[in-house]
Each structure stands twice: as structure tokens, then as C-alpha cells.
Amino acid sequence: MVIISAGLHFRLISCMLFLTIYCSSCKNNDQAPTAFYYWKQNFALGTKQVQLLKNAGCNKLYIRFFDIKWDTKNNRPYPEAIVNFNGLTPAQNITPVIFITNQTFEKLDKDSINSLAIKSLALIERLTKNQHIAYQAIQVDCDWTMRSKESYFSFLSTLKAISKKKLEATIRLHQVKYQFKTGIPPVDRGILMFYNMGKLSPDPAAPNSIYNPGDAATYISSLPRYLLPLDIALPVFSWSLQIRDGKIIQVYGKIGSAELSNTAKFTPAGKMVYRAASSFFTGGIYIKTGDIFKLEQTDKNTLDQAAQQLSAHLNKKHKRTIIYYELGNLNLSAYKATDFKEISAYF
């Protein structure tokens, strides 16, 4: 029989307690950090958004600063929807994001590429200086094609050189599968957009185009061979397809389950499908009697499924950030901070 002294017993318990805390700390440190996109033009966070960002997002935020589109009338690129900061940015870690249309790089001549990079950086610098944002990276969102690849990649190279910042670029699933055909952008990291993977369809029985495992499965087996380190963007948004005479006439992000559940205006016509009971206007949108609205959305169960499917093809030893799109229009009643932590833990 071994007799343990009171002092030794106390030291053993203290040691075990330290190991428990240490291991718990290691587990938290190993978990992929959670972050959010903010995509609305007017930046203003409510109390609940700030709390969610703090509790789930480690105060890490990717803010869309502006879009760059092609002005066909004047034959030049121009900035649009420049972010308007109506309040302070509580996030401690902010990455500016700029969205550039593919048409811009299809139309842009070689002599104008450097100029576009210089002007883009100048606008980022002005916006960050005004808000006292000390940023470490820039993210560029563009769904480039074979026709625009050379111009887009040249823009990225110039932007990285003149900014002296880390550079990130969004990556679509098809650009992973066909990386040697579509090319690998000259950036430090890619952000895999794990959503909008299916075709929009007026067929009520067609799969959810935001995320469905069938479409995802045809691409993700290529992930282990992709030559760029990847962070992950996951969807927390919904939209409604307005269908008339069997054709999609518009997609609305601001018409969701709350509006479609109004039985005075809509009647259920199937799973996530609603029919307009009368003609009316809502938020400046004309809805005609008989119009079909097909609701496509994501929820905690959808995210669980997407994260499990995707993480199975990723090396968990690689550090990556999980970014949720997006905080500005997030239905705060549908998610808790722990939901995002649980999803990010898959990675």
C-alpha cells in the first residue's frame, strides 16, 4: 500500500489541474480562427453584431471597401459602392476587400493595369487612414476567366509590390479543380468560396444553389493538390428566386423566410416554395399574382454538412481562417456564437 503525503497529494492535484488547463488552452489555440465578412456599403454594427464578432469572430473582420466596375460609356474602370463608415470599427484585425468585375480585366489594356493598382491602393489607404485602421493584408475578389487571367494576375503582382502587404484572392471551386488551366493567382493566400456552387434554376425541385453536397463533391477531391494555401469562406445568407412563367426574373437577398411566411401575401407551394396570393409592392419590388418565390438558405445544419464534407479533404495541420459571409445581413436570431465555434472546429 502506497501512502501519499498531504503535501504530495496537493502537488499532484495542482499538476493535474495545470495539465488540464494547458491541454484545454492547446485545443483552443489549434482551432481555426473564426472571422466574418461585412459586405454592406454603409458600415454600422449593432450591439448584437459587435458581441457576436467578439465572442465568435475573435474580432477579425473582412470589410468590402469598394467595387471596381467597367464604365462602358467612358471606356474605363471606376470605383463604385465605396464603403461609408457610419461608426467605429470595433474589430482589432481588419482586412480590406475589393471586388472587381471580370469585365474590367477583359476590357482593360495593358498600359492601364499599373494605374488601376495604384489608384486602388490609394483609395484603400485613404479609407483606412480616415478610420485609423492598421491593416496587414488586402483581399481581392474577382471571378477571373482565361480571357482576363493575364491582366488580373498582372494587377495582383503590381498591387502586392506597391502595397508591401500580404495579398489574398478569392478562389472558386472550378479554379481549384482546373488550377493549371485557370492559373494560380500570384498572392500569399487564397480564400476558397465554398458556396454559390450550383446553377440557379426555376425548377422548385432543383438543389440549393448556395450549397449542395452533390455539386461540391465533383470539385473538392482536387483540394489536396491545390498549390496555394487556403482559408475558407462559408455561407450564412439566403436569397429568393422570383419566378414568373417558368423563368427566373430576379434574385433578392432581402426577401427571406420572414416575408414569405406572411400568409396574407404568400401561400406555400412546396418545400421552400411560395406563391404570391395577390399583386403588390414590397421594398420597391413589384410582385405579381401567381409569382413563385423559391427560397434558398443556409442554417446550422447546412453549415455542419458543408464543414464536414470540406474538412475531410483538407490537411488539419495547416493553419487557416474560417470566414462567414456575411455579418451585415446576418439573421442574428438564427445563430449563436457557439454555432460558429463548433463549425470552425471542424478545420
Secondary structure, 3 states (H helix, E strand, C coil): CCCCCHHHHHHHHHHHHHHHHHHHHHHHHHCCCEEEEECCCEECCCHHHHHHHHHCCCCEEEEEEEEEEEECCCCEEEEECCCEECCCCCCCEEEEEEEECHHHHHHCCHHHHHHHHHHHHHHHHHHHHHCCCCCCEEEEECCCCCCCHHHHHHHHHHHHHHHCCEEEEEECHHHHHCHHHHCCCCCCEEEEECCCCCCCCCCCCCCCCCCCHHHHHCCHHHHHHCCCCEEEEEECCEEEEEEECCEEEEEECCCCHHHHCCCCCEEEEECCEEEECCCEEECCEEECCCCEEEEEECCHHHHHHHHHHHHCCCCCCCCCCEEEECCCCCCCCCCCHHHHHHHHCCC
